[in-house]
Amino acid sequence: QVQLAASGGGLVQPGGSVNLTCTASGSINTFYAMAWYRQAPGKQREWVAVHANGGITNYADSVKGRFTISRDNRENTMFLQMNNLKPEDTAVYYCNRATTWATPNPVFSWGQGTQVTVSS
């Protein structure tokens, strides 16, 4: 199983931006879809954004227009550009291989997440 690790989180003020990186231990070329997920304190983990081969992207309603997912198969990395952050975006963010772009269920066991805290 390819190991996936998220990084790039931190403390940011409301309205600020953060760019998260997902680094894979092996090739992601054969992964049809990959996604970002997050888990806020006391809440279930939820998907945030998904990227599928062919450039198909899909976003949760709560982040549409603010977050952008991208992927670089040559570098085995995926990114999440997060703009206009809100306190409710505070969570631990994870990346994973996903089943489909429409219903991005996670495929692998969870790897390292990265904390994003939005607070003034």
N, C-alpha and C positions, 0 to 999 in steps of 0.2 A: 504494500500500500504506500502510495506517495504521501509524505508528511507535508502538511500545510501549516504555515505559521503567519499570523497577522502581526503587523507592527505599524508604528507611526502615530499611535494615539497620544493623548496628553490632555492637559487642561487648556480650555479655550473659552473665550468670552462669548456670550450670545451674539450672533451675527458674524462670528468668525468662521475660519475655514481650517480644515485638516485634510491631509491626503494620506490614506491608509495604503499599505502595501501587503500583499499576500505573496509569500515566497514558498515555492514548492521544492521538495527535495529531489524530484525527478521530473520527467517530461509530462507536460499537461496537454500535449498536442492531441491526444486521443480523447480528451474530455469534451464531450459535446457541450456541456454547460458547467459553469462555475458561478458561485453566488457568495454574497456577503449576508451575514446574519448578525443579529445582536440580541443581547439579553440584558435587560434592565433589572435593577434590584427588585426582587419580589415578583418578577414577571416571567412568563415563558419566553423561550428563545423564539425569535421571529425572523423571517427572511426580509431583507431590505432591498437587495438589487441582484439581478441575475444577468449573466452574459452568455449567450450561446454562439456556437460557430455560425458564421455568416453575418456576424455583427448584430444579431438579435439581442435587444436588451428589454428588461422589464423591471419596474420599480414598484415598491409598495406605495400606496397612496400618500402615506405620511411623509415621504421623502421626494416625491416627484417634483421636478423642477429645481431641486436643491442639490441632489446627489448625482454623480456621474460615475458609472462603472466602465472600466476598460481592462484590456487583457493583452499581454504580450507573450505569445506562445514561444517565441524564440528565446526569451529570457526566463520562461517558466514563472511569470509573475502576473499578478492581477492587482488592480488599483481601485480605490474608491475615493473620488474627490468629493468632499463634503463641504458645501457652502451654506451660508446663512444658517448656521447651527442654532438650535434651540435647546433649552434645558431638557426637554423631553427626549432629545437625542442621546442623552447620557446613558451609557451602557458599555458592556464589554462586547467588542466586535470580533467576529470570527469569519473565516472563509472556509469554503468547502466545495468539493465537487457536488454538482446538483443533478437531479434526474432530468428535468425538463425546464424550459424557460417559463412555461405557464404555471406549473406547480413545482417550484424548485425545492423538492425534498432533499435533505442532505444525504450523501452517499457514504462518506467515510466517518470514522470516529473523529471526535472533535480534537483539534490541535490547539496550539497556543493562540489565545485571543489577545486583544489589545484594548486597554481601557480608554474611553473617550469621556471626558467630563466637561460639560458645558455649564459654566457658572461665572457670575460676575464677582 
